[in-house]
Amino acid sequence: MTVCAGTAAVVVQAISKSFADRRLGSKLAVHRLSFTVNGGEIVGIFGASGCGKTTLLRIICGVLHQDEGEVYLFGSPASERRGKVAYVSQYGGLLEWKTLWNNALLGWSIVEPNQSLSREAVASRAEQLFNSFGITDQMHKYPSQCSGGQRQRAALIRALLTPVNILALDEPGGAIDHIARVKIYEALLQVVQEGACASGNVAALIVSHDPEELLLLCDRVLVIPGQCATTMTSVPITFARPRDKEIRFKPEFSELKRKLWNCLL
């Protein structure tokens, strides 16, 4: 899939979604939210629990269907999203009957029917990521034999190896210790910055409860101020990429972190 540089990767227009509720009849999770993510951009979605972050991401990925509104991916209706999005849920979503290694290569094998990128090249990159993520010893084990953090890392490797233009990550560091996260952040930044998993721009959407994670990774953060919010506050992150992990200890980093929290108050 060829994508023209400068094209909006994701356009969300007035999305709403409700769920059935035994007491209330229905519960509004997302209410008329709109935003755009450009190609080559990493955008975070930040907010308190229950504000609709995950619901919004799942609609973009096609896991859920919105009640109202439209989603466009690189100018095409989201109904044509197959082969454009790699989604990592909070729980990884690995196939229990496949090893971590085979899970990691699954996205590539599905999206790349013409094998424009050889299996040998993908396998070499997979070995590098398993080593960087510290799970080389687990790559031939099954998910049930691994910890939650190890499974989540394998799911992230699968997303990074899948040749798509949009990465959608829900709490990517949630089950992973802080030391291992550094390597994961570096790999994600490399994929987006170099367009390594597709010809054209690569964009990423990251849902997180951790403002530090978003400040280290994102170009801007969209803050959902509360449940049923109709607007999102866009907070630009001015630090150049790639970012030194030591930036977390600088006053300007703390100030941006405070700004994100204040958007929720």
C-alpha positions in Angstrom: 0.0 0.0 0.0 1.4 3.3 -1.1 0.6 6.4 1.0 1.2 10.0 -0.2 3.3 12.0 2.2 1.4 14.7 4.0 -1.9 12.8 3.9 -4.0 12.8 7.0 -3.6 9.3 8.4 -6.7 9.3 10.6 -9.7 11.6 10.5 -12.3 11.2 13.2 -15.5 13.2 12.7 -18.1 13.5 15.5 -17.8 10.0 16.7 -20.4 8.7 19.3 -20.8 5.3 20.9 -23.2 4.0 23.6 -23.3 0.6 25.4 -26.2 -1.2 26.9 -26.6 -0.7 30.7 -28.9 -2.8 32.9 -29.7 0.1 35.2 -29.7 3.0 32.8 -30.7 1.4 29.5 -27.7 2.7 27.8 -24.4 4.4 28.7 -22.7 7.0 26.5 -19.0 6.2 26.2 -17.9 8.6 23.5 -19.8 11.7 22.5 -19.2 13.6 19.2 -15.4 13.6 19.4 -13.4 14.7 16.4 -9.6 14.9 15.7 -7.0 14.3 13.0 -3.7 12.4 13.0 -1.2 13.2 10.3 1.1 10.8 8.6 4.4 10.5 10.5 2.9 11.7 13.7 2.6 10.0 17.1 -0.4 11.1 19.0 -1.3 10.2 22.5 -4.8 9.9 24.0 -4.9 10.7 27.7 -7.7 10.8 30.3 -9.2 9.3 33.4 -10.6 5.8 33.5 -14.0 5.6 31.8 -13.6 8.7 29.6 -13.8 6.6 26.4 -10.1 6.4 25.4 -10.1 2.6 24.6 -13.5 2.8 23.0 -12.3 5.5 20.7 -9.2 3.5 19.7 -11.2 0.3 19.1 -13.6 2.2 16.8 -10.7 3.4 14.8 -9.3 -0.1 14.5 -12.7 -1.6 13.6 -13.1 -3.7 16.7 -16.2 -1.6 17.5 -18.6 0.2 15.2 -19.6 3.8 16.1 -23.3 4.8 16.5 -22.7 8.1 14.9 -19.9 9.9 13.0 -17.2 8.8 10.5 -13.7 7.6 10.5 -11.3 7.9 7.5 -7.9 6.3 7.2 -5.6 8.0 4.6 -8.7 9.4 2.9 -10.6 6.1 2.6 -13.6 5.1 4.7 -12.6 3.1 7.8 -14.6 0.1 6.4 -11.6 -0.4 4.1 -9.2 -0.5 7.1 -7.9 -4.1 6.5 -4.2 -4.0 6.0 -3.8 -0.4 7.3 -3.9 -0.8 11.1 -1.9 -2.9 13.6 -3.8 -2.9 17.0 -2.4 -4.0 20.3 -5.0 -4.2 23.1 -4.2 -4.0 26.8 -4.2 -7.8 26.9 -2.0 -8.4 23.9 -4.4 -10.7 22.0 -2.0 -13.5 21.3 -3.1 -16.8 19.9 -2.6 -19.4 22.7 -1.8 -22.2 20.3 1.1 -20.4 18.7 4.5 -19.6 20.2 5.5 -16.0 20.8 7.7 -16.2 17.7 4.8 -17.4 15.5 2.5 -14.8 17.0 5.0 -12.1 16.3 5.2 -13.0 12.6 1.4 -13.5 12.2 0.6 -9.9 11.2 3.3 -9.8 8.5 2.1 -13.2 7.1 -1.5 -11.9 6.8 -0.9 -8.4 5.5 1.9 -9.3 3.1 0.3 -11.8 0.7 2.8 -10.9 -2.1 5.8 -11.2 0.2 7.4 -7.9 -1.0 9.5 -8.1 2.2 11.2 -11.5 2.5 10.6 -13.8 5.4 14.3 -13.8 6.1 14.4 -10.0 6.4 11.3 -10.1 8.7 12.8 -12.9 10.8 16.0 -11.0 11.2 14.2 -7.9 12.4 12.1 -10.1 14.7 15.2 -11.6 16.3 16.5 -8.1 16.9 13.3 -7.0 18.6 13.1 -10.1 20.8 16.6 -9.5 21.9 16.0 -5.7 22.5 12.8 -6.5 24.4 14.6 -9.0 26.6 12.5 -12.0 25.7 14.8 -14.1 23.4 14.6 -17.0 25.9 10.8 -17.0 25.6 10.3 -16.7 21.9 9.6 -20.4 21.3 7.3 -20.7 24.3 3.5 -20.5 24.3 1.7 -17.5 25.8 0.5 -19.7 28.7 4.1 -20.3 29.7 5.0 -16.6 29.8 4.3 -13.7 32.1 1.9 -10.9 31.2 4.7 -8.5 30.4 6.4 -11.0 28.1 3.1 -11.6 26.3 2.6 -7.9 25.9 6.1 -7.4 24.5 5.4 -10.2 21.9 2.2 -8.4 20.9 4.1 -5.2 20.4 6.7 -7.0 18.3 3.9 -8.3 16.1 2.6 -4.8 15.6 6.0 -3.4 14.8 6.6 -6.2 12.2 3.3 -5.8 10.5 3.6 -3.7 7.3 0.9 -1.2 7.9 0.7 2.6 8.1 -1.2 3.0 11.4 -0.2 1.6 14.8 -2.9 1.7 17.5 -1.5 0.8 21.0 -3.7 0.6 24.1 -1.5 1.0 27.3 1.6 -0.4 25.5 3.7 -0.2 28.7 1.1 -1.1 31.2 2.3 -4.7 31.9 6.0 -4.0 31.3 8.6 -2.9 33.8 10.1 0.6 33.4 13.5 -0.6 32.4 12.2 -2.7 29.5 9.9 0.1 28.3 13.0 2.1 27.1 13.8 -0.4 24.4 10.2 -0.6 23.4 9.9 3.1 23.0 13.1 3.2 20.9 11.7 0.5 18.6 8.4 2.3 18.2 10.0 5.6 17.4 12.2 4.0 14.8 9.2 2.4 13.0 7.3 5.7 12.9 10.3 7.9 12.1 11.7 5.8 9.3 8.4 4.4 8.0 10.0 1.0 8.5 6.9 -1.1 8.2 5.4 0.4 5.0 6.1 2.5 2.0 4.9 6.0 3.0 4.1 7.6 6.3 3.5 5.7 9.5 1.3 7.2 12.2 0.8 5.9 15.7 -2.1 6.4 18.2 -1.2 5.6 21.8 -3.8 5.4 24.7 -2.1 5.6 28.1 -2.8 6.5 31.8 0.9 7.3 32.1 1.7 11.0 31.2 5.4 10.2 31.2 5.0 7.5 28.6 3.1 9.9 26.3 5.6 12.7 26.8 8.5 10.5 25.9 6.8 9.2 22.7 4.3 11.6 21.3 4.3 14.7 19.2 1.1 15.9 20.9 -1.4 14.5 23.4 -5.2 14.7 23.1 -6.7 15.0 26.5 -10.3 13.8 27.1 -11.3 15.9 30.2 -14.0 13.5 31.5 -16.9 11.2 30.7 -19.1 12.3 27.8 -16.7 15.1 26.8 -17.4 16.6 23.4 -14.0 18.3 23.0 -10.4 17.2 23.5 -7.6 19.5 24.5 -4.5 19.2 22.2 -1.2 19.6 24.0 1.8 19.9 21.7 5.0 18.2 22.9 7.9 20.4 21.8 10.8 18.0 22.5 12.6 16.9 19.3 12.7 13.2 18.4 14.5 11.0 19.2 14.4 11.8 22.9 17.0 11.1 25.5 15.4 9.3 28.5 17.2 11.8 30.7 14.7 14.4 29.5 12.3 13.1 32.2 14.4 14.9 34.8 14.3 18.3 33.1 12.0 21.2 34.4 10.3 21.6 31.1 9.3 17.9 31.1 7.7 18.3 34.6 5.9 21.4 33.4 4.3 19.6 30.5 3.4 16.7 32.8 1.7 19.2 35.1 -0.2 20.7 32.1 -1.6 17.3 31.1 -2.9 16.7 34.6 -4.3 20.2 34.8 -6.4 19.5 31.7 -8.3 16.8 33.7 -9.1 19.1 36.6 
